[in-house]
Amino acid sequence: MTHQTTDRDAHRATPPASLRRRYALATAVLLLGPFAALTTMVVLTAPGVFFLDADVASALHGFTLERPYLGTALRVVSLVTLPNIFRVIALISAWLLWRRGHRRSALWLLVTMTIGGVLGIVLKQVFTRSRPEWPEAIYVASGYSYPSGHALNSMLAAGCAIVLLDRVLTGRRRRLLRVGAAGMVLLVGFDRVALGVHYLTDVLAGWTLALAVLFATLTAFGPLQPLTSTGPPASADLPDPGAPNPDLARPIPDAPRSGALTPRPSAPSPRLPADQQTRGSEPSRSPPPPPGRATGGPTRQPRPRVD
């Protein structure tokens, strides 16, 4: 027995917009917890975190230093994944979305990347954590260490790409998008620690802060329009999926009771020929046969009788 999904079932399966906003807000608040915990341990120089950062940074830096080709490849990755590269890509993408009518999505993309970038710059100046120092450095970076700008902006870019394109792509392409985004984020995190320019906690703080910003802006903007159709006007908002469907609320007329007679419309009477209209509805009769001829064939003369 097959199960057929009706419009009512699909409507019930879609959570209301208000509920999705609560989920996004709760996720953003929960992600701020790990970031706050990491920040507290970094500021207080907790022994466990200090030794973990030192051991991981030393191991990855030594591993890369022994392989010059790996150091060259990681330097290229560092240049390609600069925060300004992601910001330029986001600006071009927002312009394209705006031209196609997806103005709400374009604004969300710009606001998300801007808030995340500004927070990363401000927090670096607030905590002023120094970068790792090595006798033989593979790569030299300027500025402070906490949180990692590369990790933060790469996570923001990957999250925005998934939010905007996940409903457009299906099947294998959707899986490739998710795997590619996750792989890019992990590669950037490995690159920052292996080059010796960041600690592990710097990368983790950048990731958690980026996810918190992502879910916070999704909470503020609400559901975004899918990119599969032409967008609405600039001031138009998407209808709330949680609102009742007027088609489903339309009353259904009662079926006739068994045994009740349903009147049928009377068919129009056919028009009679002119000769029958004068004589009424009596059908026309054929003329009588001529004398001496029966309807069955020629008549025979009787033979004379002989006495």
C-alpha positions as CSV (number, residue, x, y, z in Angstrom):
1,M,0.0,0.0,0.0
2,T,1.6,3.2,-1.1
3,H,1.4,6.4,0.9
4,Q,0.5,9.5,-1.1
5,T,1.6,12.8,0.4
6,T,-1.1,15.4,0.3
7,D,-0.9,19.2,0.4
8,R,-2.0,19.2,4.0
9,D,0.8,16.7,4.9
10,A,3.4,18.9,3.2
11,H,2.1,21.9,4.9
12,R,2.3,20.3,8.3
13,A,5.9,19.1,7.6
14,T,7.1,22.6,7.0
15,P,7.9,24.3,10.3
16,P,6.5,27.9,10.7
17,A,8.8,30.8,10.1
18,S,8.6,31.8,13.7
19,L,9.7,28.4,14.9
20,R,12.7,28.4,12.5
21,R,13.7,31.8,13.8
22,R,13.7,30.4,17.3
23,Y,15.8,27.5,16.3
24,A,18.3,29.9,14.6
25,L,18.4,32.2,17.6
26,A,18.9,29.3,20.0
27,T,21.7,27.9,17.8
28,A,23.4,31.3,17.7
29,V,23.3,31.6,21.5
30,L,24.6,28.0,22.0
31,L,27.5,28.8,19.6
32,L,28.4,31.8,21.6
33,G,29.0,29.5,24.6
34,P,32.1,27.7,23.2
35,F,33.4,31.0,21.9
36,A,33.1,32.6,25.3
37,A,34.7,29.5,27.0
38,L,37.6,29.6,24.6
39,T,38.0,33.4,25.1
40,T,38.0,33.0,28.8
41,M,40.7,30.3,28.8
42,V,42.9,32.3,26.3
43,V,42.6,35.4,28.4
44,L,43.3,33.6,31.7
45,T,46.1,31.6,30.0
46,A,44.7,28.3,31.3
47,P,47.5,25.7,31.5
48,G,45.6,23.0,29.7
49,V,44.8,25.3,26.7
50,F,48.3,26.8,26.7
51,F,50.0,23.4,26.4
52,L,47.5,22.1,23.9
53,D,48.1,25.1,21.7
54,A,51.9,24.8,22.0
55,D,52.0,21.1,21.3
56,V,49.7,21.2,18.2
57,A,51.4,24.3,16.8
58,S,54.8,22.8,17.3
59,A,53.9,19.4,15.7
60,L,52.3,20.9,12.6
61,H,54.9,23.5,12.1
62,G,57.7,20.9,12.3
63,F,55.8,18.6,10.0
64,T,55.5,21.4,7.4
65,L,59.1,22.6,7.8
66,E,60.4,19.2,6.9
67,R,58.5,19.2,3.6
68,P,59.2,22.4,1.6
69,Y,56.7,21.5,-1.1
70,L,53.9,21.5,1.5
71,G,55.0,24.8,2.8
72,T,54.8,26.3,-0.7
73,A,51.3,24.9,-1.3
74,L,50.1,26.2,2.1
75,R,51.4,29.7,1.3
76,V,49.4,29.6,-1.9
77,V,46.3,28.5,0.0
78,S,46.9,31.4,2.5
79,L,47.0,33.9,-0.4
80,V,44.0,32.5,-2.1
81,T,41.9,32.5,1.0
82,L,42.6,36.0,2.2
83,P,39.6,37.6,4.0
84,N,39.4,40.3,1.3
85,I,39.1,37.6,-1.4
86,F,35.9,36.3,0.3
87,R,34.6,39.8,0.7
88,V,35.0,40.6,-3.0
89,I,33.3,37.3,-3.9
90,A,30.5,38.2,-1.5
91,L,30.1,41.7,-3.0
92,I,29.9,40.3,-6.6
93,S,27.5,37.6,-5.5
94,A,25.2,40.2,-3.8
95,W,25.3,42.4,-6.9
96,L,24.2,39.4,-9.0
97,L,21.4,38.5,-6.6
98,W,20.2,42.1,-6.5
99,R,20.0,42.2,-10.3
100,R,18.0,39.0,-10.4
101,G,15.5,40.3,-7.9
102,H,16.7,38.4,-4.8
103,R,17.3,41.6,-2.9
104,R,16.6,40.2,0.5
105,S,19.1,37.5,0.0
106,A,21.7,40.0,-1.3
107,L,21.2,42.2,1.8
108,W,21.5,39.2,4.1
109,L,24.8,38.2,2.4
110,L,26.3,41.7,2.7
111,V,25.2,42.1,6.3
112,T,26.5,38.7,7.4
113,M,29.9,39.1,5.8
114,T,30.2,42.7,7.1
115,I,29.3,41.9,10.7
116,G,31.6,38.9,10.8
117,G,34.5,40.8,9.3
118,V,34.1,43.8,11.6
119,L,33.8,41.5,14.7
120,G,37.0,39.7,13.8
121,I,39.0,43.0,13.4
122,V,37.6,44.5,16.6
123,L,38.2,41.4,18.7
124,K,41.8,41.2,17.5
125,Q,42.4,44.6,18.9
126,V,40.5,43.8,22.1
127,F,42.5,40.6,23.1
128,T,45.8,41.6,21.4
129,R,47.1,38.0,21.5
130,S,50.5,37.6,19.9
131,R,51.1,35.1,17.1
132,P,53.4,32.1,17.6
133,E,57.1,32.8,17.2
134,W,59.6,30.3,15.6
135,P,63.3,30.3,15.1
136,E,62.8,29.3,11.5
137,A,59.4,30.7,10.3
138,I,57.7,29.3,7.2
139,Y,55.4,32.3,6.8
140,V,55.3,35.7,8.5
141,A,51.9,37.3,9.2
142,S,51.2,40.7,10.7
143,G,48.7,41.7,13.3
144,Y,47.3,39.8,16.3
145,S,46.3,36.2,16.5
146,Y,42.9,35.8,18.2
147,P,40.5,35.1,16.5
148,S,41.8,33.9,13.1
149,G,40.5,36.1,10.3
150,H,41.1,33.4,7.7
151,A,39.1,30.8,9.7
152,L,36.3,33.2,10.5
153,N,35.8,34.5,6.9
154,S,36.1,31.1,5.3
155,M,33.4,29.7,7.6
156,L,31.2,32.7,6.8
157,A,31.6,32.2,3.1
158,A,31.0,28.5,3.3
159,G,27.9,28.9,5.4
160,C,26.5,31.6,3.1
161,A,27.0,29.4,0.1
162,I,25.2,26.5,1.7
163,V,22.3,28.7,2.8
164,L,21.8,30.2,-0.6
165,L,22.5,27.2,-2.8
166,D,21.4,24.2,-0.8
167,R,17.8,24.4,-1.9
168,V,18.8,25.1,-5.5
169,L,21.0,22.0,-5.9
170,T,19.8,18.4,-5.5
171,G,21.3,15.0,-5.1
172,R,25.0,14.7,-6.0
173,R,25.5,18.4,-6.6
174,R,24.1,19.3,-3.1
175,R,26.5,16.7,-1.5
176,L,29.4,18.1,-3.5
177,L,28.5,21.6,-2.2
178,R,28.5,20.6,1.4
179,V,31.6,18.4,1.2
180,G,33.5,21.1,-0.8
181,A,32.5,23.8,1.7
182,A,33.5,21.7,4.7
183,G,36.8,20.7,3.0
184,M,37.6,24.3,2.3
185,V,37.0,25.4,5.9
186,L,39.1,22.5,7.3
187,L,41.9,23.2,4.8
188,V,42.1,26.9,5.8
189,G,42.2,25.9,9.5
190,F,45.0,23.4,8.9
191,D,46.8,26.0,6.8
192,R,46.8,28.6,9.6
193,V,48.3,26.3,12.2
194,A,50.7,24.4,9.9
195,L,52.2,27.7,8.7
196,G,52.8,28.7,12.3
197,V,50.8,31.9,12.2
198,H,47.9,30.8,14.5
199,Y,47.2,28.6,17.4
200,L,44.4,25.9,17.4
201,T,42.2,28.0,19.7
202,D,42.5,30.9,17.3
203,V,41.0,28.8,14.5
204,L,38.3,27.3,16.7
205,A,37.3,30.7,17.9
206,G,37.0,32.0,14.4
207,W,34.8,29.1,13.4
208,T,32.4,29.3,16.4
209,L,32.1,33.1,16.0
210,A,31.3,32.8,12.3
211,L,28.6,30.3,12.9
212,A,27.1,32.4,15.7
213,V,27.0,35.4,13.3
214,L,25.5,33.3,10.5
215,F,22.6,32.0,12.6
216,A,22.0,35.4,14.3
217,T,21.5,37.1,10.9
218,L,19.3,34.3,9.7
219,T,17.2,35.0,12.8
220,A,17.0,38.7,12.0
221,F,16.1,38.3,8.2
222,G,13.9,35.3,8.5
223,P,13.3,32.8,5.6
224,L,15.0,33.7,2.4
225,Q,13.5,33.3,-1.0
226,P,14.8,30.3,-3.0
227,L,17.0,31.2,-5.9
228,T,15.2,29.0,-8.4
229,S,12.6,31.6,-9.3
230,T,12.7,35.3,-10.1
231,G,12.7,37.4,-7.0
232,P,9.8,39.6,-5.8
233,P,10.0,43.4,-5.7
234,A,12.5,45.0,-3.3
235,S,9.8,45.6,-0.6
236,A,8.1,42.3,-0.9
237,D,8.5,39.7,1.8
238,L,8.0,36.0,1.6
239,P,4.7,34.7,2.9
240,D,4.9,32.9,6.2
241,P,4.9,29.1,5.6
242,G,3.1,28.7,8.9
243,A,0.1,30.7,7.8
244,P,-3.0,28.6,7.0
245,N,-3.6,27.6,3.4
246,P,-6.7,29.3,2.1
247,D,-7.3,26.4,-0.3
248,L,-7.3,23.9,2.6
249,A,-9.6,26.1,4.6
250,R,-12.2,26.3,1.8
251,P,-15.4,24.4,2.9
252,I,-16.3,21.2,1.0
253,P,-20.0,21.0,-0.1
254,D,-22.1,18.2,1.5
255,A,-22.7,15.1,-0.7
256,P,-26.3,14.3,-1.5
257,R,-27.9,11.8,0.9
258,S,-28.6,8.3,-0.3
259,G,-32.1,7.9,-1.8
260,A,-32.5,11.5,-2.6
261,L,-33.5,12.3,-6.1
262,T,-31.4,14.7,-8.0
263,P,-33.4,16.8,-10.6
264,R,-32.1,16.6,-14.1
265,P,-32.3,19.5,-16.5
266,S,-35.0,18.9,-19.1
267,A,-33.7,18.5,-22.6
268,P,-35.0,20.9,-25.3
269,S,-37.7,19.5,-27.4
270,P,-36.8,19.0,-31.1
271,R,-38.4,21.3,-33.7
272,L,-41.0,19.7,-36.0
273,P,-41.1,20.1,-39.7
274,A,-43.5,22.7,-41.1
275,D,-46.0,20.2,-42.4
276,Q,-46.2,18.4,-39.0
277,Q,-46.5,21.7,-37.2
278,T,-49.8,22.4,-39.1
279,R,-51.2,18.9,-38.4
280,G,-50.0,18.6,-34.9
281,S,-47.8,15.9,-33.6
282,E,-49.6,13.1,-35.5
283,P,-47.0,11.1,-37.5
284,S,-47.4,11.1,-41.3
285,R,-49.0,8.0,-43.0
286,S,-47.9,6.4,-46.2
287,P,-50.4,6.5,-49.1
288,P,-52.5,3.3,-49.6
289,P,-51.4,0.9,-52.3
290,P,-53.1,1.0,-55.7
291,P,-56.0,-1.3,-56.3
292,G,-55.2,-4.7,-57.6
293,R,-51.8,-4.8,-56.0
294,A,-51.1,-6.2,-52.6
295,T,-48.3,-5.3,-50.5
296,G,-46.8,-8.8,-50.8
297,G,-46.6,-8.9,-54.7
298,P,-48.7,-9.2,-57.9
299,T,-52.4,-10.4,-57.6
300,R,-53.6,-13.6,-59.3
301,Q,-56.9,-13.8,-61.2
302,P,-59.2,-16.6,-59.9
303,R,-59.7,-19.5,-62.4
304,P,-63.2,-20.2,-63.7
305,R,-65.0,-22.9,-62.0
306,V,-66.0,-25.9,-64.2
307,D,-69.2,-27.8,-63.2
